[in-house]
């Protein structure tokens, strides 16, 4: 075992030859970055097994376990992008100047960047879920958080395998996503970890994974995301149901503090959708490309699609207070607060068999 400890997040892009070297090496070089957290854990000596929604979600998690190596057919051929796609970048002058070969390369890098952020986000979810196992105050919540930890480990494994064996190109974590994860992981309050991870990070991921799956041309990615999406739906539902009663016990000041945190996390999450590392790699003016992407109609539609999953849940648990409503309205996402939340559980949907919708 070789551990290489860094003082900051590495910013290098990893290419195919690095994966092949790592996969055949006898000694793995684990690159780590240390974070410190004043986590306050809790024992639970009651052990009362309440027959409620959290218990049912935990039981579903046990029943619906899957194996990334067995339940996904990795032998299916992978078709590389062979021609430039038709998309909103066609209207951007620096992109127009690229040759067809470079446009194909840009598309591959954009796809690899998105998948890389999914991978990094899932590692963050793995770490937070492990913290929730320690600090969640109730017995049922500890059991569920432990089952979610295993889910997240499986998601990390699946995305990592997909990147290393199929796209063979990995980007570092984006600054906005890293900032959100750092805040959630290092905050000592267990309920902020629930709010940040279960409602915002997982809620956005659930919507993003579904959108990616709808557009996926690779059947392996389609099948893999189908399995991950079902897990994520349970995670978000767990967060909404668990927090709904707890937030009611908070004082006005405590609610306002949590509401402001939720807004700031959503604001950062908008930035996590922008692939600035890719712009930099292609030598573009990063801020100019960022503004172009933000202003594109498809990007605005995608942002609204993602937040339409988050806003109803924040409203359901009581964190859309008067002090933050105007701020959410300025982001153009307050209108989604009245949509159905994930608090009402469709047990039949969450319990559907493996691969029922596989391509």
N, C-alpha and C positions, 0 to 999 in steps of 0.2 A: 504494500500500500504506500503510495506517494501522495502527500497532501501539500498542495501549493496554495498558501494563504495570501490573499490580496487585500490591499487597503481600500480598494474601490471596485466597482463593477467593471469587468472587462468589456471593451467596446469593439473587439475584433469580430469579423464575420468568419464563420467556419465553413470550409468548402469540402468537397467530396473526398479529397485525398487525406484530409485530417481525420475524417470518420473512419476510413479504411485502416489507417494507421492505429487509431485508438481501438478499433474492434479486434485487431489481430495482436495487439501488444499484450505481453504477459503481465505488465505492471501498468495499471491505470493511473493517470495523473489527475487526481481530483482537485479541481480549482474551487476554492471556497472563499467566501466573504463573511466575516463575523458581524452579527448584529446583537445588541444587548437589549434585554427586555425585563422590566420589573414585574414579571408575571406573578400574580397572586393566585395560587391554586386553592382548591377546596376539597376536603373529604366529604363524602355523604354517608352518614351512619344510619340513615333511615331504611334504605333499600326497598322502599315501598314501590312496587311495580304498578303504577297507575295505568289502567286500561284506557288510554286516551290516544289521540292522533299521533303523538310522538312515538308511542310504543308501536303503533301500526306501521309507521314509516320505518322504524327500526326492523320490524319483522320483514317488511318488503325488501329492505336492503339485504338481509340475509338470504332471502329466496332468489333474488335477481342478480347475484354475483356472476361475473363473467371473467373469462381469462383472455387477455389480449393476444396471447400466443396461439390459443386454440380456437377461439370463437370468431376470429377475423381471418379470412383466407388471404394471407400475404403472398401467395403464389400467383395471384392474378397479375397480368402484365400492366405496366405503368406506361401510359402514353404521354410523352413529353409535349409541351407546347410547340407546335410546328409552324405557326404563323401568327402575326400580331393580332391580338383581339380587338374587337370594336368596343371602345369604352370611352369614358369621359375624358381621358388623357389625350384623346385625339385632338382636342381643342386647345391644348397647351403647347405654346410655341417651342420650348426646349425639347419636348417630346417629339414634335413634328420633325425636328431636325435630325432625329436619330434614324439610322438605317433600319431596314426591316429586321436584320439580325440583332441590332441593339434593342429594338422594341420588344423582341421576343425575350431577350435577356432581362429587360426591365420587368416584363410580366412575371418571369420566373422569380425575380428578386422580390417583387411585391407579394407574390403568393407565399414565398418562403418567409418573408417578414411576418405576415399574418399568422402562419402556423407556428412560428417561433414565439410570438407573443402568447398564443394559446398555451404552448408548453411552459413558458415562464410563469404565466398566470396560474397554471395548475400546480406548479411547485409551490407558489405562494399559498394556494388553497390548502395544499398538503400540510404546510407548516402551521397555518392558522387553525385548521381542524385539529391538529395534534394539541395545540394550546387549549382549544375549547374543551377537549377531553379532561384536561386538568382543572380548568377554571369554571366550567358550567356548574351551576349550583345544585341542580336536581339530578337524581339517579337516571331517569329516562334520557335526559339530555346528554349525560356522559356516555351512555351506551350508544346513542345515535351518533355523537361526535366521533366515537371510536370507529364506528362502521363507515362514517364519511371519510375518515383518514385513510382507510383502505381503498375506498373509491378513488380518492384523489391520487393515491400512489399508482393505481391502475391507469388513470388518465395520463399521468406523467410518463409512465412506461409506454403507453400507446402512442402519444404524440412524438416522443423521442424516437421510437422505432420507425414511425412513419417518415420523420425528417431524415434520419440517418440511412434508411434503406431505399427511400423513394425520391424525395426532392433533393436530398444530399446537399443542403445549403441551409445554414442556421445563422440567424441574426441575434445580436445581444438584446437583452430586455430594454424596452423603451423607457425613457426617463420618467414619463408620467405614470406608467404602470408601476415602476419601481418605487416612486414616491408614495403611491397609494398603499402598496404592500408594506413598505417601511413603517408607515403611520399605523396600520392595523396591527402589525406584528409587535411593535414596541409600545403600544398604548396599554396601560395596566388594567383598563376597564374591560371586563369580559363582554358587556353588552355592546360596546363599540366594535369589538371584533365580530360579533354577530351581525350588526348593522352593515359594517363595511364589507364583510365577506359574503354572508348568506343572502343579503338583499341586493347589494350593488355589484360587487365583483361577479358573483354567481348569476345574478339576474341578467347582467349584460352578456355574460358568457353564454347563457342559455339561448338568448336571442341571436347572438352572433353565430353560434354553432349551427342553429337551425337555418339561418340565412346561407351559411357556407355549404351546408348539406344540400339545400335546395338547388345550388348552382354547381355542385360537385360533378365533375366528369369522370373521376376515378371511383370505381365501385368500392375499392378498399376504403377510401376516405368516407364514402357514403355510409358504409356499414359501420365503421368505427365510430363515426359521429352519432349514428343512431343509438348505439349503446351508451355513449357518454351523455347524450342529451337526456336519456331516461334517468340516469343517476342525478344529473344536475337539477332536473325537475323536482326530485325528492328533496334535494338540499335547499332549494329556494322555499319550498313549501314548509319545510322544517323551520327555517328562519322566521317566516311570517307568523306561523302558528305559535312559536315559542315567544316571540317578542311582543305579540299583540297584547297579551295580558300583563307582561312585565312593564311595558312603557306606561301603562295606566298608573303604576305605583310610583312613578317618578314625580319630583316636584316640578313646578313651572320652569325654574332655572335649569334643572337637569334635562328636561325635554328640549328646551331651546338650545342647549349645548349639543345634544345629539342631532337636532335638526340642522344646525349649522355644519356639523361634521358631515352629515349626509349630503348637503349641498356641495361642500368643497370636494367631496369624493366624486360626485357626479361631474363637477366642473373639470377635474383632472381626468376623468374617464373620457371626456370628449377629446382631450388631447391624445389619449392613448390610441386613438383610431388613426392618427396621422403618422405615416411611415417616413419620418424625417431622416432616419438613417439611410434609407434607400435614396432619397434626394441627394444626400451628401455623397453617397457612393458614386452617383452618376455625375457629380460635379455641378449640380444645379444650385441656384440661390435658394437656400432652405426656406427662408421666410416667404419668398415669392411663391414657391411650390406649395407651401403650407396654406397660404391664403387661397390659392387656386383650388386646392382640394376642399377646404372648408366651404368655399362658395359654390361648389358644384352641386347641381340638383340631386344627383344620385347620392352624394355624400350626406346631404341634408336629409334625404329620405331614409338613408341607412341609420343615421343618428336617431331619428324619430322612431324607427322600428325598434332599435335597441332600448331606448328609454321608455317605450310604451310598456315594457315589462317591469321596469323599476318603479315608475311613478305610482301606479296603483297600489303597490306593496307598501311604499312609504306612507301613502295616504291611509291605508288600512291600519297600520300600527300607530298612527297619530303623530307622525313626524313632518307633516306638511303644515307647519305652523304659519301664522300670519307673517312672521318675521322673515320667512324664506320663500313664501309664495311668489312674491314679485321677482326674486332672483331666479327662480325656476322659470318664471314667465319670460324673463329676458333671454333665457337659453332656448326658448321656444318649445318647451316640453311639459309645461304645466297642464296643457290641455289633455294629456293622457292620464291624469290622476283619477278621472272618473271611470276608466275602463275596469273590467273585472280583474280582481287581484288573484294571487296564488293562495289565498287563505282558504278558499273553498276547494276541497280536494276532490278530484275526479279519480276515485280509486280504480276504476276499470282501466283508465288510460295509464295510470302509473303501474298497473299490474300486467300490462300486455306481454305476451310471450316474446322470447328472443327472436329477432330477425323477422318479426311479423311484417315489417315495412321494408325489408331489405330489397335492393335492386337486383 
